[in-house]
Amino acid sequence: MWVFHISAFARKLSVMKISKVRSIAPIGLAVIASACGSSAVTSANSIVALNAVSAESQVTKAILAESGVHMDIRVTQNGVTTEQGLDATKTNSLRTITINGQTAKIIITPNAAFINAPAPILTANFGFTSQEASTFSSKWLSVAAGNSEYNALAAGSTIANIAQAVALSSPIKRSHAPINGVSVTELYGQSIGGKLALEVPNGSDLPLLGTIASSSIDVTLTFSNWGTSAKITPPTSAIPLTAPSSTSTTLAQPTSTTAAG
């Protein structure tokens, strides 16, 4: 999977057990972008003149060349809608996740992942008990790089991940109506998240609109600010999650918790 999935892992908070973490948004990839506010870069070798395979390769190369992008994601599954925002660079990311009016933040750096979430999300999506969630609500928690928990949180967070996510096997190039007055070319094929229809503005190599929809999930995503690297500041102090063994993870008691941003 590309992004927005947190795998189940057991936690031990001091001497209190925490149940398995639930996925914040277990999605297969989909992409949708709005013409409004997009800053797709015009290329002399846009995909209009290329066949489907070459066009797909050109889009992937164009994404990999970018320093950053903002994505707004909307996921609907089993009647529940989750909204996310992702600022991704080549190495860092900031994700905001809103569920039932509650918002959590996840910051990814090469060295650690940082989580800040209100009590309802800690209990519903991270398996905290009510007491534990109250104690650690809206405090920054950190997970060091180099373990499966970090890898799960960091999945899909960089420009390279995005390029991989929209890569299509056996792409088909087909016509599509203009989007908000912008002429686009559609590339359609199998992505790592399912069947993806990816719209790219004529004269550009960077995706503008795409969709994946199935009987169980619909995802929309808005790309904007291609080539702009957001300033992502990790917290200067956080409560560390450490892994003393392969089966036990402990959470230090809170000291100071200076939040990012």
MIDOSE-1310 file (N, C-alpha, C; in nm, 2 decimals, decimal comma, always signed):
residues 261
mwvf	+0,08/-0,12/+0,00/+0,00/+0,00/+0,00/+0,09/+0,12/+0,00; +0,03/+0,23/-0,05/+0,11/+0,35/-0,07/+0,11/+0,43/+0,06; -0,01/+0,47/+0,11/-0,01/+0,57/+0,21/-0,14/+0,57/+0,29; -0,13/+0,64/+0,40/-0,25/+0,66/+0,49/-0,29/+0,53/+0,57
hisa	-0,20/+0,44/+0,58/-0,23/+0,32/+0,65/-0,13/+0,30/+0,77; -0,18/+0,28/+0,89/-0,10/+0,25/+1,00/-0,13/+0,11/+1,04; -0,02/+0,02/+1,04/-0,04/-0,12/+1,06/-0,07/-0,14/+1,21; -0,13/-0,26/+1,24/-0,16/-0,29/+1,38/-0,03/-0,32/+1,46
fark	-0,01/-0,26/+1,57/+0,11/-0,30/+1,66/+0,07/-0,28/+1,80; +0,12/-0,37/+1,89/+0,09/-0,36/+2,03/+0,17/-0,25/+2,10; +0,11/-0,19/+2,20/+0,18/-0,09/+2,28/+0,17/-0,12/+2,42; +0,27/-0,08/+2,50/+0,27/-0,09/+2,64/+0,30/+0,05/+2,70
lsvm	+0,20/+0,10/+2,77/+0,22/+0,24/+2,82/+0,25/+0,23/+2,97; +0,38/+0,25/+3,01/+0,42/+0,23/+3,14/+0,39/+0,09/+3,18; +0,30/+0,06/+3,27/+0,26/-0,07/+3,30/+0,12/-0,11/+3,25; +0,07/-0,02/+3,17/-0,07/-0,04/+3,12/-0,06/-0,09/+2,97
kisk	-0,14/-0,18/+2,94/-0,15/-0,24/+2,81/-0,23/-0,15/+2,72; -0,18/-0,13/+2,59/-0,26/-0,06/+2,49/-0,29/-0,16/+2,38; -0,41/-0,16/+2,33/-0,45/-0,26/+2,23/-0,39/-0,22/+2,10; -0,42/-0,31/+2,00/-0,36/-0,29/+1,87/-0,41/-0,16/+1,80
vrsi	-0,31/-0,10/+1,74/-0,35/+0,02/+1,66/-0,43/-0,01/+1,55; -0,54/+0,07/+1,53/-0,62/+0,06/+1,41/-0,58/+0,15/+1,30; -0,61/+0,11/+1,18/-0,58/+0,20/+1,07/-0,65/+0,33/+1,07; -0,58/+0,44/+1,06/-0,65/+0,57/+1,05/-0,73/+0,58/+0,92
apig	-0,68/+0,53/+0,81/-0,76/+0,53/+0,69/-0,71/+0,42/+0,60; -0,76/+0,30/+0,61/-0,71/+0,18/+0,54/-0,75/+0,19/+0,39; -0,67/+0,25/+0,31/-0,72/+0,27/+0,17/-0,62/+0,21/+0,07; -0,68/+0,17/-0,04/-0,61/+0,15/-0,16/-0,59/+0,28/-0,22
lavi	-0,49/+0,31/-0,29/-0,46/+0,44/-0,34/-0,56/+0,49/-0,44; -0,59/+0,62/-0,43/-0,66/+0,69/-0,53/-0,61/+0,83/-0,54; -0,63/+0,89/-0,65/-0,58/+1,03/-0,67/-0,68/+1,11/-0,74; -0,71/+1,22/-0,69/-0,79/+1,32/-0,76/-0,74/+1,46/-0,73
asac	-0,73/+1,54/-0,83/-0,68/+1,68/-0,81/-0,77/+1,78/-0,88; -0,77/+1,89/-0,82/-0,85/+2,00/-0,87/-0,77/+2,09/-0,96; -0,83/+2,15/-1,06/-0,75/+2,25/-1,14/-0,73/+2,37/-1,06; -0,82/+2,40/-0,97/-0,80/+2,52/-0,89/-0,68/+2,51/-0,80
gssa	-0,59/+2,61/-0,81/-0,48/+2,62/-0,72/-0,36/+2,53/-0,76; -0,38/+2,45/-0,86/-0,27/+2,36/-0,90/-0,16/+2,44/-0,97; -0,03/+2,41/-0,95/+0,08/+2,48/-1,01/+0,16/+2,38/-1,09; +0,09/+2,30/-1,17/+0,16/+2,21/-1,26/+0,25/+2,28/-1,35
vtsa	+0,37/+2,22/-1,37/+0,47/+2,28/-1,45/+0,46/+2,25/-1,60; +0,46/+2,34/-1,68/+0,45/+2,32/-1,83/+0,58/+2,26/-1,88; +0,57/+2,16/-1,96/+0,69/+2,09/-2,02/+0,69/+2,11/-2,17; +0,81/+2,12/-2,23/+0,82/+2,12/-2,37/+0,79/+1,99/-2,43
nsiv	+0,80/+1,88/-2,35/+0,77/+1,75/-2,40/+0,65/+1,69/-2,32; +0,54/+1,76/-2,33/+0,42/+1,72/-2,25/+0,37/+1,59/-2,31; +0,28/+1,52/-2,23/+0,24/+1,39/-2,26/+0,14/+1,38/-2,38; +0,09/+1,50/-2,43/+0,00/+1,50/-2,54/+0,05/+1,43/-2,66
alna	+0,18/+1,45/-2,69/+0,24/+1,39/-2,81/+0,30/+1,25/-2,79; +0,29/+1,20/-2,67/+0,35/+1,07/-2,64/+0,25/+0,96/-2,64; +0,29/+0,83/-2,67/+0,20/+0,72/-2,65/+0,18/+0,69/-2,50; +0,09/+0,60/-2,47/+0,05/+0,58/-2,33/+0,17/+0,54/-2,24
vsae	+0,25/+0,45/-2,28/+0,36/+0,40/-2,20/+0,47/+0,51/-2,18; +0,50/+0,58/-2,29/+0,59/+0,69/-2,27/+0,54/+0,81/-2,19; +0,41/+0,83/-2,20/+0,34/+0,94/-2,12/+0,35/+0,90/-1,97; +0,32/+0,78/-1,94/+0,32/+0,73/-1,80/+0,46/+0,75/-1,74
sqvt	+0,56/+0,71/-1,82/+0,70/+0,72/-1,78/+0,74/+0,87/-1,76; +0,69/+0,96/-1,85/+0,72/+1,10/-1,84/+0,66/+1,16/-1,71; +0,54/+1,12/-1,68/+0,47/+1,17/-1,55/+0,55/+1,13/-1,43; +0,59/+1,00/-1,43/+0,67/+0,95/-1,31/+0,80/+1,03/-1,30
kail	+0,87/+1,05/-1,41/+1,00/+1,13/-1,40/+0,97/+1,27/-1,36; +0,86/+1,33/-1,40/+0,83/+1,47/-1,36/+0,81/+1,48/-1,21; +0,73/+1,39/-1,16/+0,70/+1,39/-1,02/+0,83/+1,37/-0,94; +0,92/+1,28/-0,98/+1,04/+1,26/-0,90/+1,13/+1,38/-0,91
aesg	+1,12/+1,46/-1,01/+1,20/+1,58/-1,02/+1,16/+1,70/-0,93; +1,03/+1,69/-0,87/+0,98/+1,79/-0,79/+1,03/+1,79/-0,65; +1,04/+1,91/-0,59/+1,09/+1,92/-0,45/+0,98/+1,90/-0,35; +0,86/+1,92/-0,39/+0,75/+1,91/-0,29/+0,62/+1,92/-0,36
vhmd	+0,51/+1,89/-0,28/+0,37/+1,90/-0,33/+0,28/+1,90/-0,21; +0,16/+1,96/-0,22/+0,06/+1,94/-0,12/-0,05/+1,86/-0,18; -0,11/+1,77/-0,09/-0,22/+1,69/-0,14/-0,33/+1,69/-0,03; -0,45/+1,71/-0,08/-0,57/+1,71/+0,00/-0,64/+1,58/-0,03
irvt	-0,67/+1,50/+0,07/-0,72/+1,36/+0,05/-0,85/+1,34/+0,12; -0,95/+1,29/+0,05/-1,08/+1,25/+0,11/-1,11/+1,11/+0,08; -1,13/+1,03/+0,19/-1,15/+0,89/+0,18/-1,28/+0,86/+0,24; -1,36/+0,78/+0,16/-1,49/+0,74/+0,21/-1,49/+0,58/+0,21
qngv	-1,51/+0,52/+0,32/-1,52/+0,38/+0,33/-1,62/+0,33/+0,43; -1,70/+0,24/+0,40/-1,80/+0,19/+0,49/-1,88/+0,30/+0,55; -1,91/+0,40/+0,48/-1,99/+0,51/+0,52/-1,92/+0,62/+0,61; -1,79/+0,60/+0,63/-1,71/+0,69/+0,71/-1,62/+0,77/+0,62
tteq	-1,62/+0,90/+0,64/-1,53/+0,98/+0,56/-1,42/+1,04/+0,64; -1,30/+1,03/+0,59/-1,18/+1,08/+0,66/-1,11/+1,18/+0,56; -1,07/+1,29/+0,62/-1,00/+1,40/+0,54/-0,86/+1,41/+0,58; -0,77/+1,42/+0,49/-0,63/+1,43/+0,52/-0,56/+1,54/+0,43
glda	-0,46/+1,60/+0,49/-0,38/+1,69/+0,41/-0,23/+1,64/+0,43; -0,16/+1,64/+0,32/-0,02/+1,59/+0,32/+0,07/+1,69/+0,25; +0,17/+1,75/+0,32/+0,28/+1,82/+0,26/+0,39/+1,73/+0,25; +0,44/+1,69/+0,13/+0,54/+1,60/+0,11/+0,66/+1,66/+0,04
tktn	+0,78/+1,63/+0,09/+0,90/+1,67/+0,02/+0,98/+1,55/-0,01; +1,11/+1,56/-0,05/+1,19/+1,44/-0,08/+1,22/+1,36/+0,04; +1,22/+1,42/+0,16/+1,26/+1,35/+0,28/+1,17/+1,36/+0,40; +1,09/+1,47/+0,41/+1,00/+1,50/+0,52/+0,86/+1,51/+0,48
slrt	+0,77/+1,50/+0,58/+0,63/+1,52/+0,55/+0,55/+1,56/+0,67; +0,44/+1,63/+0,65/+0,34/+1,67/+0,75/+0,21/+1,62/+0,71; +0,14/+1,54/+0,78/+0,01/+1,49/+0,75/-0,09/+1,53/+0,86; -0,20/+1,59/+0,82/-0,31/+1,62/+0,91/-0,43/+1,53/+0,88
itin	-0,49/+1,47/+0,98/-0,60/+1,37/+0,96/-0,72/+1,42/+1,04; -0,83/+1,43/+0,97/-0,95/+1,48/+1,04/-1,06/+1,37/+1,04; -1,10/+1,32/+1,16/-1,20/+1,22/+1,17/-1,31/+1,27/+1,26; -1,43/+1,27/+1,22/-1,54/+1,32/+1,30/-1,51/+1,45/+1,37
gqta	-1,45/+1,54/+1,30/-1,43/+1,67/+1,35/-1,30/+1,68/+1,44; -1,23/+1,57/+1,46/-1,11/+1,57/+1,54/-0,99/+1,56/+1,45; -0,88/+1,63/+1,48/-0,77/+1,64/+1,39/-0,64/+1,59/+1,46; -0,57/+1,50/+1,39/-0,44/+1,46/+1,44/-0,33/+1,50/+1,34
kiii	-0,21/+1,51/+1,39/-0,09/+1,54/+1,30/+0,01/+1,43/+1,31; +0,08/+1,41/+1,20/+0,19/+1,31/+1,19/+0,30/+1,38/+1,11; +0,42/+1,40/+1,18/+0,53/+1,45/+1,11/+0,63/+1,34/+1,09; +0,69/+1,33/+0,97/+0,79/+1,23/+0,94/+0,92/+1,30/+0,90
tpna	+1,03/+1,25/+0,96/+1,16/+1,30/+0,93/+1,24/+1,17/+0,90; +1,36/+1,18/+0,85/+1,44/+1,06/+0,83/+1,48/+0,99/+0,96; +1,47/+1,06/+1,07/+1,51/+1,00/+1,20/+1,40/+0,95/+1,29; +1,28/+1,01/+1,27/+1,17/+0,98/+1,36/+1,04/+1,02/+1,30
afin	+0,93/+0,96/+1,36/+0,79/+1,00/+1,33/+0,74/+1,06/+1,46; +0,66/+1,16/+1,44/+0,59/+1,23/+1,55/+0,44/+1,23/+1,54; +0,37/+1,20/+1,64/+0,23/+1,19/+1,64/+0,17/+1,28/+1,75; +0,07/+1,36/+1,71/+0,00/+1,44/+1,80/-0,15/+1,43/+1,77
apap	-0,23/+1,37/+1,87/-0,37/+1,34/+1,84/-0,45/+1,37/+1,96; -0,58/+1,41/+1,94/-0,67/+1,42/+2,05/-0,72/+1,29/+2,10; -0,77/+1,29/+2,22/-0,81/+1,16/+2,29/-0,90/+1,07/+2,20; -1,00/+1,12/+2,13/-1,09/+1,03/+2,06/-1,01/+0,95/+1,95
ilta	-0,92/+1,02/+1,88/-0,84/+0,95/+1,78/-0,74/+0,85/+1,85; -0,69/+0,89/+1,96/-0,59/+0,79/+2,03/-0,67/+0,66/+2,07; -0,79/+0,68/+2,11/-0,86/+0,56/+2,15/-0,92/+0,48/+2,03; -0,97/+0,55/+1,93/-1,04/+0,48/+1,82/-0,94/+0,43/+1,72
nfgf	-0,83/+0,50/+1,70/-0,73/+0,46/+1,59/-0,60/+0,42/+1,64; -0,56/+0,44/+1,76/-0,43/+0,40/+1,81/-0,45/+0,30/+1,93; -0,57/+0,27/+1,97/-0,59/+0,17/+2,07/-0,56/+0,21/+2,21; -0,55/+0,34/+2,24/-0,53/+0,38/+2,38/-0,66/+0,36/+2,46
tsqe	-0,64/+0,33/+2,59/-0,76/+0,33/+2,68/-0,80/+0,47/+2,70; -0,92/+0,49/+2,76/-0,97/+0,62/+2,78/-0,88/+0,70/+2,87; -0,83/+0,63/+2,98/-0,74/+0,70/+3,07/-0,61/+0,74/+3,01; -0,56/+0,65/+2,93/-0,43/+0,67/+2,86/-0,45/+0,79/+2,76
astf	-0,56/+0,78/+2,69/-0,58/+0,89/+2,59/-0,59/+1,02/+2,65; -0,66/+1,03/+2,77/-0,67/+1,15/+2,84/-0,54/+1,21/+2,88; -0,45/+1,12/+2,93/-0,31/+1,16/+2,97/-0,23/+1,21/+2,85; -0,24/+1,15/+2,74/-0,15/+1,18/+2,63/-0,22/+1,26/+2,52
sskw	-0,34/+1,30/+2,54/-0,42/+1,38/+2,44/-0,34/+1,50/+2,40; -0,33/+1,52/+2,27/-0,26/+1,64/+2,21/-0,12/+1,66/+2,26; -0,05/+1,56/+2,30/+0,09/+1,57/+2,33/+0,17/+1,50/+2,22; +0,28/+1,55/+2,19/+0,36/+1,49/+2,08/+0,43/+1,36/+2,13
lsva	+0,41/+1,25/+2,06/+0,48/+1,13/+2,08/+0,57/+1,10/+1,97; +0,68/+1,03/+1,99/+0,78/+1,01/+1,89/+0,81/+0,86/+1,87; +0,83/+0,82/+1,75/+0,87/+0,68/+1,72/+1,00/+0,69/+1,64; +1,11/+0,63/+1,69/+1,24/+0,64/+1,62/+1,24/+0,56/+1,49
agns	+1,32/+0,60/+1,40/+1,33/+0,53/+1,27/+1,40/+0,40/+1,29; +1,38/+0,31/+1,20/+1,45/+0,18/+1,21/+1,36/+0,07/+1,27; +1,23/+0,09/+1,28/+1,14/-0,02/+1,33/+1,02/-0,02/+1,25; +0,94/-0,12/+1,27/+0,82/-0,14/+1,18/+0,71/-0,03/+1,21
eyna	+0,71/+0,02/+1,33/+0,61/+0,12/+1,37/+0,64/+0,25/+1,29; +0,77/+0,29/+1,28/+0,81/+0,40/+1,21/+0,78/+0,38/+1,06; +0,81/+0,26/+1,01/+0,79/+0,24/+0,87/+0,64/+0,25/+0,83; +0,55/+0,20/+0,92/+0,41/+0,21/+0,89/+0,36/+0,35/+0,89
laag	+0,41/+0,43/+0,99/+0,37/+0,57/+0,99/+0,43/+0,65/+0,87; +0,55/+0,62/+0,83/+0,61/+0,69/+0,72/+0,57/+0,65/+0,58; +0,50/+0,54/+0,57/+0,46/+0,49/+0,44/+0,39/+0,60/+0,36; +0,44/+0,62/+0,23/+0,37/+0,71/+0,14/+0,39/+0,85/+0,17
stia	+0,50/+0,89/+0,24/+0,51/+1,03/+0,28/+0,61/+1,11/+0,20; +0,67/+1,06/+0,10/+0,77/+1,14/+0,02/+0,73/+1,15/-0,12; +0,80/+1,24/-0,19/+0,78/+1,25/-0,34/+0,80/+1,12/-0,41; +0,90/+1,04/-0,37/+0,93/+0,91/-0,43/+0,81/+0,82/-0,41
niaq	+0,75/+0,82/-0,30/+0,63/+0,74/-0,27/+0,51/+0,78/-0,36; +0,49/+0,91/-0,38/+0,39/+0,96/-0,46/+0,41/+0,91/-0,61; +0,53/+0,92/-0,66/+0,56/+0,88/-0,79/+0,53/+0,73/-0,81; +0,57/+0,65/-0,71/+0,54/+0,51/-0,71/+0,39/+0,48/-0,71
aval	+0,32/+0,57/-0,64/+0,17/+0,54/-0,62/+0,10/+0,57/-0,75; +0,14/+0,66/-0,83/+0,06/+0,69/-0,95/+0,12/+0,62/-1,07; +0,23/+0,55/-1,06/+0,28/+0,47/-1,17/+0,18/+0,37/-1,21; +0,16/+0,35/-1,34/+0,05/+0,27/-1,40/+0,12/+0,15/-1,48
sspi	+0,06/+0,03/-1,46/+0,10/-0,08/-1,55/+0,00/-0,09/-1,66; +0,05/-0,12/-1,78/-0,04/-0,13/-1,90/-0,13/-0,01/-1,91; -0,07/+0,11/-1,92/-0,15/+0,23/-1,92/-0,22/+0,24/-2,06; -0,34/+0,31/-2,05/-0,42/+0,34/-2,17/-0,43/+0,49/-2,17
krsh	-0,41/+0,55/-2,29/-0,43/+0,69/-2,30/-0,56/+0,72/-2,37; -0,65/+0,80/-2,31/-0,78/+0,82/-2,36/-0,82/+0,97/-2,34; -0,93/+1,01/-2,41/-0,97/+1,15/-2,40/-1,05/+1,17/-2,27; -1,06/+1,30/-2,23/-1,14/+1,33/-2,12/-1,18/+1,48/-2,13
apin	-1,30/+1,51/-2,08/-1,35/+1,64/-2,09/-1,27/+1,74/-2,01; -1,26/+1,87/-2,05/-1,19/+1,97/-1,98/-1,23/+1,97/-1,83; -1,14/+2,00/-1,74/-1,17/+2,01/-1,60/-1,15/+2,16/-1,56; -1,26/+2,22/-1,52/-1,26/+2,36/-1,48/-1,20/+2,45/-1,59
gvsv	-1,22/+2,41/-1,71/-1,17/+2,49/-1,82/-1,03/+2,45/-1,87; -0,97/+2,35/-1,80/-0,83/+2,31/-1,83/-0,84/+2,18/-1,92; -0,78/+2,18/-2,03/-0,78/+2,06/-2,12/-0,68/+1,96/-2,06; -0,73/+1,84/-2,05/-0,64/+1,73/-1,99/-0,64/+1,61/-2,08
tely	-0,54/+1,53/-2,05/-0,53/+1,40/-2,11/-0,53/+1,29/-2,00; -0,61/+1,19/-2,02/-0,62/+1,09/-1,92/-0,54/+0,96/-1,94; -0,47/+0,92/-1,84/-0,40/+0,80/-1,84/-0,47/+0,70/-1,74; -0,50/+0,58/-1,79/-0,57/+0,49/-1,71/-0,50/+0,35/-1,70
gqsi	-0,50/+0,30/-1,59/-0,43/+0,17/-1,57/-0,43/+0,12/-1,43; -0,35/+0,01/-1,40/-0,35/-0,05/-1,27/-0,24/+0,02/-1,19; -0,27/+0,08/-1,07/-0,17/+0,13/-0,98/-0,16/+0,03/-0,86; -0,07/+0,07/-0,77/-0,06/-0,02/-0,65/-0,18/-0,02/-0,57
ggkl	-0,27/+0,08/-0,59/-0,39/+0,09/-0,51/-0,52/+0,05/-0,58; -0,51/+0,01/-0,71/-0,62/-0,03/-0,78/-0,63/+0,04/-0,92; -0,74/+0,03/-0,99/-0,75/+0,10/-1,12/-0,76/+0,25/-1,10; -0,67/+0,32/-1,16/-0,65/+0,46/-1,15/-0,67/+0,53/-1,28
alev	-0,75/+0,63/-1,28/-0,77/+0,72/-1,39/-0,70/+0,85/-1,35; -0,59/+0,88/-1,42/-0,51/+1,00/-1,38/-0,52/+1,10/-1,49; -0,56/+1,22/-1,46/-0,57/+1,33/-1,55/-0,45/+1,42/-1,54; -0,39/+1,46/-1,66/-0,27/+1,54/-1,66/-0,30/+1,66/-1,76
pngs	-0,28/+1,78/-1,72/-0,31/+1,90/-1,81/-0,23/+1,89/-1,93; -0,29/+1,92/-2,05/-0,21/+1,93/-2,17/-0,11/+2,04/-2,16; +0,01/+2,01/-2,19/+0,12/+2,10/-2,18/+0,20/+2,09/-2,04; +0,16/+1,98/-1,97/+0,22/+1,96/-1,84/+0,25/+1,81/-1,83
dlpl	+0,34/+1,78/-1,73/+0,37/+1,64/-1,70/+0,33/+1,60/-1,56; +0,27/+1,69/-1,49/+0,23/+1,67/-1,35/+0,08/+1,64/-1,34; +0,04/+1,54/-1,26/-0,10/+1,51/-1,25/-0,18/+1,62/-1,19; -0,30/+1,63/-1,25/-0,40/+1,72/-1,20/-0,52/+1,65/-1,14
lgti	-0,57/+1,55/-1,20/-0,69/+1,48/-1,15/-0,68/+1,33/-1,17; -0,72/+1,26/-1,08/-0,73/+1,11/-1,09/-0,83/+1,06/-1,00; -0,88/+0,94/-1,02/-0,98/+0,88/-0,94/-0,97/+0,73/-0,93; -1,00/+0,68/-0,81/-1,02/+0,53/-0,79/-1,15/+0,52/-0,71
asss	-1,24/+0,44/-0,76/-1,36/+0,41/-0,69/-1,40/+0,27/-0,70; -1,45/+0,21/-0,59/-1,49/+0,07/-0,59/-1,61/+0,05/-0,51; -1,66/-0,07/-0,49/-1,78/-0,09/-0,41/-1,75/-0,06/-0,27; -1,63/-0,06/-0,22/-1,60/-0,05/-0,08/-1,53/+0,08/-0,04
idvt	-1,47/+0,15/-0,14/-1,40/+0,27/-0,11/-1,39/+0,37/-0,22; -1,40/+0,50/-0,19/-1,38/+0,61/-0,28/-1,28/+0,70/-0,22; -1,18/+0,75/-0,30/-1,08/+0,84/-0,25/-1,07/+0,95/-0,35; -1,05/+1,07/-0,30/-1,02/+1,19/-0,38/-0,90/+1,26/-0,32
ltfs	-0,82/+1,31/-0,41/-0,70/+1,38/-0,37/-0,68/+1,50/-0,46; -0,64/+1,61/-0,40/-0,61/+1,73/-0,47/-0,47/+1,76/-0,46; -0,40/+1,77/-0,58/-0,26/+1,82/-0,58/-0,25/+1,97/-0,59; -0,16/+2,03/-0,52/-0,13/+2,17/-0,54/+0,01/+2,20/-0,50
nwgt	+0,06/+2,32/-0,54/+0,19/+2,36/-0,50/+0,30/+2,27/-0,54; +0,29/+2,21/-0,66/+0,41/+2,13/-0,71/+0,53/+2,22/-0,71; +0,64/+2,16/-0,66/+0,77/+2,23/-0,66/+0,79/+2,32/-0,54; +0,70/+2,32/-0,45/+0,71/+2,41/-0,33/+0,73/+2,31/-0,21
saki	+0,84/+2,33/-0,14/+0,87/+2,25/-0,02/+0,82/+2,32/+0,10; +0,72/+2,27/+0,16/+0,67/+2,33/+0,29/+0,77/+2,32/+0,40; +0,77/+2,42/+0,48/+0,85/+2,42/+0,60/+0,79/+2,33/+0,71; +0,86/+2,22/+0,73/+0,81/+2,12/+0,83/+0,90/+2,12/+0,95
tppt	+0,85/+2,16/+1,06/+0,93/+2,17/+1,19/+0,89/+2,06/+1,29; +0,97/+1,96/+1,31/+0,93/+1,86/+1,41/+0,94/+1,92/+1,55; +0,87/+1,86/+1,65/+0,87/+1,91/+1,78/+1,01/+1,90/+1,84; +1,04/+2,00/+1,92/+1,18/+2,00/+1,99/+1,18/+1,90/+2,10
saip	+1,07/+1,86/+2,15/+1,06/+1,76/+2,26/+0,93/+1,68/+2,24; +0,94/+1,55/+2,26/+0,83/+1,46/+2,25/+0,85/+1,34/+2,34; +0,74/+1,28/+2,37/+0,74/+1,16/+2,45/+0,78/+1,04/+2,37; +0,90/+0,98/+2,39/+0,95/+0,87/+2,30/+0,88/+0,74/+2,32
ltap	+0,85/+0,67/+2,21/+0,81/+0,53/+2,21/+0,94/+0,46/+2,18; +0,98/+0,36/+2,27/+1,10/+0,28/+2,25/+1,06/+0,14/+2,24; +1,15/+0,06/+2,18/+1,12/-0,08/+2,17/+1,23/-0,17/+2,23; +1,21/-0,20/+2,36/+1,32/-0,28/+2,43/+1,32/-0,42/+2,38
ssts	+1,22/-0,47/+2,32/+1,22/-0,61/+2,26/+1,13/-0,62/+2,14; +1,13/-0,73/+2,08/+1,05/-0,74/+1,95/+0,90/-0,75/+1,98; +0,87/-0,77/+2,11/+0,72/-0,79/+2,14/+0,67/-0,68/+2,23; +0,75/-0,59/+2,28/+0,71/-0,50/+2,38/+0,75/-0,36/+2,34
ttla	+0,67/-0,26/+2,34/+0,70/-0,12/+2,32/+0,65/-0,04/+2,44; +0,74/+0,05/+2,49/+0,70/+0,13/+2,60/+0,69/+0,27/+2,56; +0,61/+0,34/+2,64/+0,59/+0,49/+2,62/+0,63/+0,56/+2,74; +0,73/+0,65/+2,73/+0,78/+0,72/+2,85/+0,68/+0,81/+2,90
qpts	+0,68/+0,83/+3,03/+0,59/+0,93/+3,09/+0,62/+1,07/+3,04; +0,52/+1,15/+3,03/+0,54/+1,29/+2,97/+0,63/+1,38/+3,05; +0,72/+1,45/+2,99/+0,79/+1,55/+3,05/+0,75/+1,68/+2,99; +0,84/+1,75/+2,91/+0,79/+1,86/+2,83/+0,75/+1,82/+2,70
ttaa	+0,66/+1,88/+2,64/+0,61/+1,84/+2,51/+0,58/+1,96/+2,42; +0,69/+2,02/+2,37/+0,68/+2,14/+2,28/+0,63/+2,09/+2,14; +0,52/+2,14/+2,10/+0,46/+2,10/+1,97/+0,52/+2,18/+1,86; +0,52/+2,11/+1,75/+0,57/+2,18/+1,62/+0,46/+2,27/+1,58
g	+0,51/+2,38/+1,51/+0,41/+2,47/+1,45/+0,33/+2,54/+1,56
